[in-house]
């Protein structure tokens, strides 16, 4: 998983260099740096979400959304977690019902914050829908009719969540196990997109140079 983080960081530098001076991207950088200062684990998770969303968009060859913007959306999708106290955000304990409610609300908090900062509707949609599921079991609304962006957001988020260690779970799944999980839950995740993710993961050629944020 260190390889995919390095690739994600490299793509981060490439895209932010390309969009240097663009108001939306500069705001995105500032928000991400704030997230990284507050909770590096959530920042790393967001980097991987961005990386997967970017490559899914390219490999699916969508005309409805732009790969660069899906990277930015993935980078900011959990920005609502900045509103959560540390004893929830960084906790490994079992959450109470009240604490769980705060976790669920992070998608709305994030969407509303990004809207106030004038981010595009595609980025707002990604942020708001990354926990929705095709069978209606997700949140915040339990919708079943998902757009392409929403399907990408859901798969990118769960891939990163299962592949990186979290405060509440130390074990990580291999790419093979993650694909198996997604296919076993194809009532929740777009099966065609899962196969495209599988193809991309099989072709990956990690860049191994060490990069840092600037």
BALOBA-1460 file (C-alpha; in Angstrom, 3 decimals):
// residues 214
<rec num="1" residu="x" x="0.000" y="0.000" z="0.000"/>
<rec num="2" residu="x" x="3.008" y="2.284" z="0.376"/>
<rec num="3" residu="x" x="3.319" y="2.162" z="-3.424"/>
<rec num="4" residu="x" x="-0.188" y="3.452" z="-4.066"/>
<rec num="5" residu="x" x="0.349" y="6.255" z="-1.556"/>
<rec num="6" residu="x" x="3.537" y="7.270" z="-3.375"/>
<rec num="7" residu="x" x="1.707" y="7.213" z="-6.695"/>
<rec num="8" residu="x" x="-1.121" y="9.256" z="-5.201"/>
<rec num="9" residu="x" x="1.313" y="11.845" z="-3.847"/>
<rec num="10" residu="x" x="3.083" y="12.029" z="-7.198"/>
<rec num="11" residu="x" x="-0.216" y="12.629" z="-9.004"/>
<rec num="12" residu="x" x="-1.081" y="15.238" z="-6.373"/>
<rec num="13" residu="x" x="2.076" y="17.195" z="-7.199"/>
<rec num="14" residu="x" x="1.538" y="16.814" z="-10.941"/>
<rec num="15" residu="x" x="-2.050" y="18.064" z="-10.923"/>
<rec num="16" residu="x" x="-1.535" y="20.910" z="-8.478"/>
<rec num="17" residu="x" x="1.431" y="22.088" z="-10.533"/>
<rec num="18" residu="x" x="-0.755" y="21.979" z="-13.643"/>
<rec num="19" residu="x" x="-3.540" y="23.969" z="-11.981"/>
<rec num="20" residu="x" x="-1.330" y="26.362" z="-10.031"/>
<rec num="21" residu="x" x="-3.138" y="29.663" z="-9.667"/>
<rec num="22" residu="x" x="-6.583" y="28.168" z="-10.352"/>
<rec num="23" residu="x" x="-8.805" y="29.416" z="-7.540"/>
<rec num="24" residu="x" x="-10.710" y="26.175" z="-6.990"/>
<rec num="25" residu="x" x="-7.552" y="24.063" z="-6.911"/>
<rec num="26" residu="x" x="-5.746" y="26.483" z="-4.610"/>
<rec num="27" residu="x" x="-8.673" y="26.320" z="-2.174"/>
<rec num="28" residu="x" x="-8.561" y="22.534" z="-2.468"/>
<rec num="29" residu="x" x="-4.869" y="22.471" z="-1.617"/>
<rec num="30" residu="x" x="-5.434" y="24.642" z="1.472"/>
<rec num="31" residu="x" x="-8.248" y="22.398" z="2.694"/>
<rec num="32" residu="x" x="-6.217" y="19.255" z="2.133"/>
<rec num="33" residu="x" x="-3.180" y="20.655" z="3.949"/>
<rec num="34" residu="x" x="-5.497" y="21.493" z="6.866"/>
<rec num="35" residu="x" x="-6.797" y="17.924" z="6.848"/>
<rec num="36" residu="x" x="-3.267" y="16.543" z="6.764"/>
<rec num="37" residu="x" x="-2.309" y="18.664" z="9.776"/>
<rec num="38" residu="x" x="-5.399" y="17.580" z="11.702"/>
<rec num="39" residu="x" x="-5.369" y="13.865" z="10.871"/>
<rec num="40" residu="x" x="-2.749" y="12.381" z="8.511"/>
<rec num="41" residu="x" x="-4.625" y="9.059" z="8.372"/>
<rec num="42" residu="x" x="-7.719" y="10.731" z="6.903"/>
<rec num="43" residu="x" x="-5.490" y="12.705" z="4.526"/>
<rec num="44" residu="x" x="-3.826" y="9.502" z="3.296"/>
<rec num="45" residu="x" x="-7.238" y="7.891" z="2.882"/>
<rec num="46" residu="x" x="-8.377" y="10.882" z="0.815"/>
<rec num="47" residu="x" x="-5.258" y="10.741" z="-1.352"/>
<rec num="48" residu="x" x="-5.952" y="7.122" z="-2.265"/>
<rec num="49" residu="x" x="-9.640" y="7.860" z="-2.902"/>
<rec num="50" residu="x" x="-8.550" y="10.655" z="-5.257"/>
<rec num="51" residu="x" x="-6.059" y="8.402" z="-7.034"/>
<rec num="52" residu="x" x="-8.579" y="5.608" z="-7.605"/>
<rec num="53" residu="x" x="-11.333" y="8.018" z="-8.676"/>
<rec num="54" residu="x" x="-8.970" y="9.624" z="-11.196"/>
<rec num="55" residu="x" x="-7.984" y="6.318" z="-12.781"/>
<rec num="56" residu="x" x="-11.486" y="4.876" z="-12.738"/>
<rec num="57" residu="x" x="-12.714" y="7.914" z="-14.652"/>
<rec num="58" residu="x" x="-9.957" y="7.525" z="-17.236"/>
<rec num="59" residu="x" x="-10.417" y="3.779" z="-17.658"/>
<rec num="60" residu="x" x="-14.218" y="3.940" z="-17.808"/>
<rec num="61" residu="x" x="-13.778" y="6.698" z="-20.421"/>
<rec num="62" residu="x" x="-16.613" y="8.775" z="-19.074"/>
<rec num="63" residu="x" x="-17.724" y="11.892" z="-20.882"/>
<rec num="64" residu="x" x="-19.893" y="13.083" z="-17.981"/>
<rec num="65" residu="x" x="-16.997" y="13.879" z="-15.654"/>
<rec num="66" residu="x" x="-13.359" y="14.913" z="-15.795"/>
<rec num="67" residu="x" x="-10.605" y="12.748" z="-14.280"/>
<rec num="68" residu="x" x="-8.655" y="15.714" z="-12.901"/>
<rec num="69" residu="x" x="-11.751" y="16.997" z="-11.144"/>
<rec num="70" residu="x" x="-12.510" y="13.556" z="-9.754"/>
<rec num="71" residu="x" x="-9.051" y="13.620" z="-8.188"/>
<rec num="72" residu="x" x="-9.866" y="16.942" z="-6.540"/>
<rec num="73" residu="x" x="-13.246" y="15.609" z="-5.439"/>
<rec num="74" residu="x" x="-11.673" y="12.527" z="-3.897"/>
<rec num="75" residu="x" x="-9.102" y="14.653" z="-2.118"/>
<rec num="76" residu="x" x="-11.875" y="16.710" z="-0.485"/>
<rec num="77" residu="x" x="-14.585" y="14.087" z="-0.024"/>
<rec num="78" residu="x" x="-14.016" y="13.728" z="3.747"/>
<rec num="79" residu="x" x="-13.427" y="17.403" z="4.525"/>
<rec num="80" residu="x" x="-16.545" y="17.353" z="6.701"/>
<rec num="81" residu="x" x="-14.596" y="15.261" z="9.207"/>
<rec num="82" residu="x" x="-12.733" y="18.427" z="10.217"/>
<rec num="83" residu="x" x="-15.855" y="19.236" z="12.244"/>
<rec num="84" residu="x" x="-15.570" y="16.032" z="14.299"/>
<rec num="85" residu="x" x="-13.850" y="15.978" z="17.726"/>
<rec num="86" residu="x" x="-10.623" y="13.988" z="18.010"/>
<rec num="87" residu="x" x="-12.181" y="11.387" z="20.304"/>
<rec num="88" residu="x" x="-14.394" y="10.380" z="17.368"/>
<rec num="89" residu="x" x="-12.195" y="11.153" z="14.365"/>
<rec num="90" residu="x" x="-9.133" y="9.370" z="15.745"/>
<rec num="91" residu="x" x="-10.821" y="6.857" z="18.024"/>
<rec num="92" residu="x" x="-10.544" y="3.074" z="17.896"/>
<rec num="93" residu="x" x="-13.415" y="2.623" z="20.364"/>
<rec num="94" residu="x" x="-16.898" y="1.412" z="19.524"/>
<rec num="95" residu="x" x="-18.976" y="4.522" z="18.838"/>
<rec num="96" residu="x" x="-22.223" y="5.349" z="20.602"/>
<rec num="97" residu="x" x="-25.404" y="6.067" z="18.652"/>
<rec num="98" residu="x" x="-24.873" y="9.806" z="19.170"/>
<rec num="99" residu="x" x="-21.264" y="9.604" z="17.992"/>
<rec num="100" residu="x" x="-22.274" y="7.518" z="15.002"/>
<rec num="101" residu="x" x="-24.745" y="10.252" z="14.062"/>
<rec num="102" residu="x" x="-21.881" y="12.757" z="13.927"/>
<rec num="103" residu="x" x="-19.964" y="10.422" z="11.626"/>
<rec num="104" residu="x" x="-22.957" y="10.098" z="9.300"/>
<rec num="105" residu="x" x="-23.385" y="13.874" z="9.231"/>
<rec num="106" residu="x" x="-19.849" y="14.465" z="7.927"/>
<rec num="107" residu="x" x="-21.011" y="14.084" z="4.317"/>
<rec num="108" residu="x" x="-23.552" y="16.910" z="4.695"/>
<rec num="109" residu="x" x="-21.124" y="19.091" z="6.656"/>
<rec num="110" residu="x" x="-18.489" y="18.572" z="3.965"/>
<rec num="111" residu="x" x="-20.877" y="19.207" z="1.074"/>
<rec num="112" residu="x" x="-22.172" y="22.393" z="2.697"/>
<rec num="113" residu="x" x="-18.653" y="23.680" z="3.400"/>
<rec num="114" residu="x" x="-17.525" y="23.042" z="-0.162"/>
<rec num="115" residu="x" x="-20.673" y="24.704" z="-1.483"/>
<rec num="116" residu="x" x="-19.954" y="27.830" z="0.600"/>
<rec num="117" residu="x" x="-16.475" y="27.889" z="-0.940"/>
<rec num="118" residu="x" x="-17.957" y="27.730" z="-4.463"/>
<rec num="119" residu="x" x="-16.675" y="24.313" z="-5.497"/>
<rec num="120" residu="x" x="-18.368" y="22.786" z="-8.537"/>
<rec num="121" residu="x" x="-21.473" y="20.611" z="-8.391"/>
<rec num="122" residu="x" x="-19.489" y="17.523" z="-9.449"/>
<rec num="123" residu="x" x="-17.245" y="17.841" z="-6.387"/>
<rec num="124" residu="x" x="-20.244" y="18.452" z="-4.117"/>
<rec num="125" residu="x" x="-21.951" y="15.354" z="-5.524"/>
<rec num="126" residu="x" x="-18.884" y="13.175" z="-4.942"/>
<rec num="127" residu="x" x="-18.547" y="14.396" z="-1.359"/>
<rec num="128" residu="x" x="-22.229" y="13.924" z="-0.511"/>
<rec num="129" residu="x" x="-22.663" y="10.472" z="-2.036"/>
<rec num="130" residu="x" x="-19.536" y="8.450" z="-1.262"/>
<rec num="131" residu="x" x="-21.356" y="6.393" z="1.388"/>
<rec num="132" residu="x" x="-24.458" y="5.676" z="-0.707"/>
<rec num="133" residu="x" x="-25.034" y="2.120" z="-1.949"/>
<rec num="134" residu="x" x="-26.956" y="0.731" z="-4.933"/>
<rec num="135" residu="x" x="-29.192" y="-1.369" z="-2.664"/>
<rec num="136" residu="x" x="-30.227" y="1.658" z="-0.606"/>
<rec num="137" residu="x" x="-28.266" y="0.627" z="2.490"/>
<rec num="138" residu="x" x="-25.965" y="3.675" z="2.460"/>
<rec num="139" residu="x" x="-26.294" y="7.206" z="3.790"/>
<rec num="140" residu="x" x="-27.281" y="10.016" z="4.052"/>
<rec num="141" residu="x" x="-30.429" y="9.279" z="2.003"/>
<rec num="142" residu="x" x="-30.251" y="5.589" z="1.127"/>
<rec num="143" residu="x" x="-30.639" y="6.338" z="-2.580"/>
<rec num="144" residu="x" x="-30.506" y="3.521" z="-5.137"/>
<rec num="145" residu="x" x="-30.396" y="5.433" z="-8.430"/>
<rec num="146" residu="x" x="-26.742" y="6.438" z="-8.560"/>
<rec num="147" residu="x" x="-25.007" y="8.561" z="-11.160"/>
<rec num="148" residu="x" x="-21.596" y="7.729" z="-12.629"/>
<rec num="149" residu="x" x="-19.904" y="10.108" z="-10.204"/>
<rec num="150" residu="x" x="-21.707" y="8.526" z="-7.260"/>
<rec num="151" residu="x" x="-20.685" y="5.003" z="-8.319"/>
<rec num="152" residu="x" x="-17.056" y="6.114" z="-8.678"/>
<rec num="153" residu="x" x="-17.158" y="7.833" z="-5.283"/>
<rec num="154" residu="x" x="-18.501" y="4.738" z="-3.520"/>
<rec num="155" residu="x" x="-15.965" y="2.326" z="-5.032"/>
<rec num="156" residu="x" x="-13.019" y="4.681" z="-4.569"/>
<rec num="157" residu="x" x="-13.899" y="5.284" z="-0.922"/>
<rec num="158" residu="x" x="-14.357" y="1.618" z="-0.004"/>
<rec num="159" residu="x" x="-11.156" y="0.620" z="-1.829"/>
<rec num="160" residu="x" x="-9.140" y="3.097" z="0.209"/>
<rec num="161" residu="x" x="-10.936" y="2.234" z="3.447"/>
<rec num="162" residu="x" x="-10.127" y="-1.462" z="3.061"/>
<rec num="163" residu="x" x="-6.571" y="-1.026" z="1.806"/>
<rec num="164" residu="x" x="-5.228" y="1.339" z="4.483"/>
<rec num="165" residu="x" x="-4.918" y="0.816" z="8.248"/>
<rec num="166" residu="x" x="-7.463" y="2.834" z="10.256"/>
<rec num="167" residu="x" x="-7.645" y="3.731" z="13.937"/>
<rec num="168" residu="x" x="-10.469" y="1.219" z="14.407"/>
<rec num="169" residu="x" x="-8.921" y="-1.546" z="12.241"/>
<rec num="170" residu="x" x="-5.256" y="-2.422" z="11.875"/>
<rec num="171" residu="x" x="-5.528" y="-5.105" z="9.195"/>
<rec num="172" residu="x" x="-5.571" y="-4.204" z="5.485"/>
<rec num="173" residu="x" x="-6.892" y="-6.166" z="2.537"/>
<rec num="174" residu="x" x="-4.922" y="-6.938" z="-0.593"/>
<rec num="175" residu="x" x="-6.171" y="-5.711" z="-3.967"/>
<rec num="176" residu="x" x="-7.354" y="-9.241" z="-4.730"/>
<rec num="177" residu="x" x="-9.384" y="-9.425" z="-1.527"/>
<rec num="178" residu="x" x="-10.872" y="-5.979" z="-2.107"/>
<rec num="179" residu="x" x="-12.054" y="-6.948" z="-5.591"/>
<rec num="180" residu="x" x="-13.526" y="-10.151" z="-4.152"/>
<rec num="181" residu="x" x="-15.342" y="-8.079" z="-1.528"/>
<rec num="182" residu="x" x="-16.741" y="-5.690" z="-4.140"/>
<rec num="183" residu="x" x="-17.961" y="-8.530" z="-6.349"/>
<rec num="184" residu="x" x="-19.531" y="-10.289" z="-3.377"/>
<rec num="185" residu="x" x="-21.412" y="-7.055" z="-2.700"/>
<rec num="186" residu="x" x="-22.367" y="-6.207" z="-6.270"/>
<rec num="187" residu="x" x="-25.825" y="-5.294" z="-5.010"/>
<rec num="188" residu="x" x="-24.077" y="-2.309" z="-3.403"/>
<rec num="189" residu="x" x="-21.294" y="-1.452" z="-5.869"/>
<rec num="190" residu="x" x="-21.395" y="-1.144" z="-9.663"/>
<rec num="191" residu="x" x="-20.127" y="-4.489" z="-10.955"/>
<rec num="192" residu="x" x="-18.890" y="-3.124" z="-14.291"/>
<rec num="193" residu="x" x="-16.852" y="-0.468" z="-12.519"/>
<rec num="194" residu="x" x="-15.423" y="-3.109" z="-10.178"/>
<rec num="195" residu="x" x="-14.098" y="-5.077" z="-13.156"/>
<rec num="196" residu="x" x="-12.563" y="-1.895" z="-14.572"/>
<rec num="197" residu="x" x="-10.905" y="-1.265" z="-11.213"/>
<rec num="198" residu="x" x="-9.619" y="-4.833" z="-11.223"/>
<rec num="199" residu="x" x="-8.103" y="-4.365" z="-14.692"/>
<rec num="200" residu="x" x="-6.425" y="-1.117" z="-13.646"/>
<rec num="201" residu="x" x="-4.975" y="-2.628" z="-10.466"/>
<rec num="202" residu="x" x="-3.564" y="-5.535" z="-12.443"/>
<rec num="203" residu="x" x="-1.762" y="-3.139" z="-14.808"/>
<rec num="204" residu="x" x="-0.366" y="-0.768" z="-12.188"/>
<rec num="205" residu="x" x="3.329" y="0.030" z="-12.433"/>
<rec num="206" residu="x" x="4.099" y="1.885" z="-9.180"/>
<rec num="207" residu="x" x="6.409" y="4.868" z="-9.187"/>
<rec num="208" residu="x" x="8.758" y="4.334" z="-6.279"/>
<rec num="209" residu="x" x="10.343" y="7.736" z="-5.862"/>
<rec num="210" residu="x" x="9.685" y="9.507" z="-2.591"/>
<rec num="211" residu="x" x="7.709" y="12.728" z="-2.869"/>
<rec num="212" residu="x" x="6.607" y="15.371" z="-0.376"/>
<rec num="213" residu="x" x="3.900" y="18.012" z="-0.319"/>
<rec num="214" residu="x" x="4.942" y="21.524" z="-1.283"/>
